[in-house]
């Protein structure tokens, strides 16, 4: 059964329930210590059918790092935080980051505090060894006006302060609207980056999603050097029909699309501040997802990871 991106985001937001250590990793190169991992949303249906078997396959390909996209009722893919950490440890995998939507109910303005659910999110992320707690969505209600969004960035910074207490950092992952939507003539993404503290809030740049918003990674990275500690590495092709998100472009195997992925990755290495490179492929053009992420890893290795 196919699990859609919209359904994942909606489920994560309703559950209100989820990062990178700069030390030597398997795919480190001569630039500096780096990590190359895979976003498990790339193999979402496989994870749903057989999570353990899929993780074993991922480990067998040579991956040492994964990023989760499933945290519901304080469980990762059905495992509690301690259980999931043991599963990963036994397979030689680390999870330094994960995606959990910080929804509208995560912050209680009347109490000037986060909800218990969001505090649990941070607590469980720390238990799993995460270094980043990344929210991959910004609710429509939070981006209706310039001043309102600017004010909400204070919550982003406060989430960063909360994560910092557990040795982690809060992060934000973009889609397309951040670049196509403007408030008072200013792109949503500019408002986010100009009103968050880089010491508390990391940016995970999805170089494929943004293409659907009319933006190019090279331009954004040059505009904000050093701001992108993490990157979703993906390539894009124009599909025969629009994606589930209503996009004209869909992801494909690295190097087979229209994005200059290696050039973007190299810029991330040299001046983007990027040390965490996460492979993500959401469309497969008839191929099996596990075969795609295996080929994607081979491409990254060819680029020195």
Secondary structure, DSSP 8 states (H G I E B T S, - for coil): ----HHHHHHHHHHHT------S--TT--SSS--EEEEEGGGGHHHHHH-HHHHHHHHHHHT--EEEE--EETTEETTEEHHHHHHHHHHTT-EEEEEE----TTSEETTTTEE-HHHHHHHHHHHHTT-SEEEE----GGGSSSHHHHHHHHHHHHHHHHHHHTTT-EEEEE--SHHHH-EETTEEHHHHHHHTS-TTTEEEEEETTGGGGGT--HHHHHHHTTT--SEEEE-EEEE-SS--TTS-SEEEESTTSSSS-HHHHHHHIIIII---EEEE-----TTS-HHHHHHHHHHHHHHTT-
